[in-house]
Amino acid sequence: MMKRLRGRNLKHPGCLIGVTAGLIIGIIAAGIMAAVFNIAMDIDVWAWFGTMIVLGALGWIIGDRLSSRFPALEEERAEDSASEIPPS
């Protein structure tokens, strides 16, 4: 599996995972805030939205930092450059 990550930019998958986690965690937190603490709905929505944005940005940053740890293999670079040359 780690070979599939080599040479890839992990910003977008990290952001996707962060936004998905933010949606799940944010909606649970908003539900608890509304049901248990009787907080207004507009504050619940802003808390849910903020959780989603913060975790999405965090996933983007973590994905960017992880991308440098998996450089492309020499074999893949040679195959990529060979595939760009059109046949004559």
DRENMARMI-94940 format. One line per 10 residues: number of its first residue (from 0); for each residue x, z, y of N, C-alpha, C. Coordinates in Angstrom, 1 decimal. Atoms other than C-alpha are relative to their C-alpha. Example, Ala and Ser with C-alpha at 12.3 -4.5 7.8 and 13.67 -1.06 7.14 Angstrom:
! residues 2
0) 0.9 0.0 -1.2 12.3 7.8 -4.5 0.9 0.0 1.2  -0.9 0.0 -1.1 13.7 7.1 -1.1 -0.8 0.8 1.1
This chain:
! residues 88
0) 0.8 0.0 -1.2 0.0 0.0 0.0 0.9 0.0 1.3  -0.8 -0.1 -1.2 2.8 0.8 2.4 0.6 -1.4 0.3  -0.5 1.3 -0.3 4.1 -2.8 2.0 -1.0 -0.8 0.8  1.1 0.8 -0.7 0.8 -4.1 3.4 0.0 0.4 1.5  0.0 -0.5 -1.4 1.4 -2.0 6.6 1.2 -0.6 0.8  -1.2 0.4 -0.7 4.8 -3.5 7.3 -0.2 -1.2 0.9  0.1 1.1 -1.0 5.0 -5.7 10.4 -1.3 -0.1 0.7  1.3 0.1 -0.5 1.5 -4.9 11.4 -0.1 1.0 1.2  0.2 -0.9 -1.1 0.3 -3.3 14.7 -1.2 0.9 -0.4  1.0 -0.9 0.5 -1.7 -0.2 13.8 -0.9 0.6 1.1
10) 0.8 -0.5 -1.1 -3.3 0.3 17.2 -1.5 -0.1 -0.3  1.4 0.3 0.2 -6.6 -1.3 16.3 -0.6 0.8 -1.2  0.5 -0.9 1.1 -7.1 0.4 12.9 -0.1 1.5 0.4  0.0 -1.4 -0.5 -6.2 3.7 14.5 -1.1 0.3 0.9  1.1 -0.1 -1.0 -8.7 3.2 17.3 -1.3 0.0 -0.8  1.2 0.0 0.7 -11.4 2.3 14.8 -0.2 1.3 -0.8  0.2 -1.3 0.7 -10.8 5.4 12.7 -0.3 1.1 1.0  0.3 -1.0 -1.0 -10.7 7.5 15.9 -1.4 0.0 0.5  1.4 0.1 -0.5 -14.0 6.1 17.2 -1.0 0.4 -1.1  1.0 -0.4 1.1 -15.7 6.5 13.8 0.0 1.5 -0.2
20) 0.0 -1.5 0.0 -14.5 10.1 13.6 -0.7 0.6 1.2  0.6 -0.5 -1.3 -15.6 10.7 17.2 -1.5 -0.1 -0.1  1.5 0.2 0.2 -19.1 9.3 16.4 -0.5 1.1 -0.9  0.4 -0.9 1.0 -19.4 11.6 13.4 0.1 1.5 0.6  -0.2 -1.4 -0.5 -17.9 14.8 14.9 -0.8 0.2 1.3  0.7 -0.2 -1.2 -19.5 14.2 18.3 -1.5 0.2 -0.2  1.4 -0.1 0.2 -23.0 13.8 17.0 -0.3 1.3 -0.7  0.1 -1.3 0.6 -22.6 16.9 14.8 0.1 1.1 1.1  -0.2 -1.0 -1.1 -21.3 18.9 17.8 -1.1 0.0 1.0  1.2 0.1 -1.0 -24.1 17.6 20.1 -1.2 0.6 -0.7
30) 1.2 -0.6 0.7 -26.7 18.6 17.5 0.1 1.5 -0.1  -0.1 -1.5 0.0 -25.3 22.1 17.2 -0.2 0.5 1.4  0.2 -0.4 -1.4 -25.1 22.4 21.0 -1.4 0.0 0.4  1.4 0.0 -0.4 -28.7 21.4 21.3 -0.8 1.0 -0.7  0.8 -0.9 0.8 -30.1 23.4 18.5 0.3 1.5 0.1  -0.4 -1.4 0.1 -28.1 26.6 18.5 0.1 0.6 1.4  -0.3 -0.6 -1.4 -27.1 27.0 22.2 -1.0 -0.5 1.0  1.1 0.4 -0.9 -30.1 25.2 23.8 0.6 -0.6 1.3  -0.6 0.7 -1.1 -27.9 23.0 26.0 -0.8 -1.2 0.3  0.8 1.2 -0.4 -29.5 20.2 28.0 0.5 -1.3 -0.7
40) -0.3 1.2 0.7 -29.6 16.8 26.4 1.0 -0.9 0.7  -1.0 0.8 -0.7 -27.6 15.0 29.1 1.4 0.5 -0.2  -1.3 -0.6 0.3 -24.7 17.4 28.5 0.4 -0.3 -1.4  -0.3 0.3 1.4 -25.0 16.9 24.8 0.5 -1.5 -0.2  -0.3 1.4 0.1 -24.8 13.1 25.2 1.4 -0.2 0.6  -1.3 0.1 -0.6 -21.8 13.4 27.5 1.1 0.6 -0.9  -1.0 -0.6 0.9 -20.0 15.7 25.1 0.2 -0.9 -1.2  -0.1 1.0 1.1 -20.7 13.2 22.2 0.8 -1.2 0.4  -0.7 1.2 -0.5 -19.5 10.3 24.3 1.5 0.3 0.3  -1.4 -0.4 -0.3 -16.4 12.2 25.5 0.8 0.2 -1.3
50) -0.7 -0.1 1.3 -15.5 13.1 21.9 0.4 -1.3 -0.6  -0.2 1.3 0.6 -15.8 9.5 20.8 1.2 -0.7 0.7  -1.1 0.7 -0.8 -13.6 8.2 23.7 1.4 0.7 -0.3  -1.3 -0.7 0.1 -10.9 10.9 23.3 0.6 -0.2 -1.4  -0.6 0.2 1.3 -10.6 10.5 19.5 0.4 -1.5 -0.2  -0.4 1.4 0.0 -10.6 6.7 19.9 1.4 -0.3 0.7  -1.2 0.1 -0.7 -7.8 6.9 22.4 1.2 0.7 -0.8  -1.0 -0.7 0.8 -5.9 9.4 20.2 0.4 -0.9 -1.2  -0.3 0.9 1.1 -6.2 7.0 17.3 0.8 -1.2 0.4  -0.8 1.1 -0.5 -4.9 4.2 19.4 1.5 0.4 0.2
60) -1.3 -0.5 -0.3 -1.9 6.2 20.5 0.8 0.3 -1.3  -0.7 -0.3 1.3 -1.1 7.5 17.0 0.3 -1.3 -0.8  -0.2 1.2 0.6 -1.5 4.0 15.6 1.2 -0.8 0.6  -1.1 0.7 -0.7 0.9 2.6 18.2 1.3 0.7 -0.4  -1.2 -0.7 0.4 3.5 5.3 17.3 0.4 -0.3 -1.4  -0.3 0.3 1.4 3.2 4.6 13.6 0.4 -1.4 -0.3  -0.4 1.4 0.2 3.7 0.9 14.0 1.5 -0.2 0.0  -1.5 0.1 -0.1 7.4 1.3 14.8 0.6 0.5 -1.3  -0.6 -0.6 1.2 7.9 3.2 11.5 0.0 -1.0 -1.2  0.1 0.9 1.1 7.0 0.2 9.4 0.4 -1.4 0.4
70) -0.4 1.3 -0.5 9.1 -2.8 10.5 -0.2 -1.0 -1.1  0.2 1.0 1.0 8.5 -6.1 8.8 1.2 -0.2 -0.9  -1.1 0.2 1.0 10.6 -6.9 5.7 0.6 -1.4 0.3  -0.7 1.3 -0.2 13.1 -9.8 5.9 -0.7 -1.1 -0.7  0.7 1.0 0.8 11.2 -11.7 3.2 -1.3 -0.5 0.8  1.2 0.3 -0.7 8.0 -11.6 5.3 0.3 -0.8 1.2  -0.4 0.7 -1.2 9.7 -12.8 8.4 0.4 -1.4 -0.3  -0.4 1.4 0.4 11.2 -15.8 6.6 -1.3 -0.8 -0.4  1.2 0.7 0.4 7.8 -16.7 5.1 -0.9 -0.3 1.2  0.7 0.3 -1.2 6.1 -16.4 8.5 0.6 -1.1 0.8
80) -0.6 1.0 -0.8 8.6 -18.6 10.2 -0.1 -1.4 -0.7  0.1 1.3 0.7 8.4 -21.2 7.4 -1.4 -0.5 0.0  1.4 0.4 -0.1 4.6 -21.3 7.6 -0.4 -0.6 1.3  0.3 0.5 -1.3 4.7 -22.1 11.3 0.5 -1.4 0.2  -0.6 1.3 -0.1 6.7 -25.3 10.8 -1.0 -1.0 -0.7  0.9 1.0 0.7 4.2 -28.2 10.1 0.7 -0.9 -0.9  -0.6 1.0 0.9 4.9 -30.5 7.2 0.1 -1.4 0.7  -0.2 1.3 -0.7 6.3 -33.9 8.2 -0.5 -1.2 -0.9
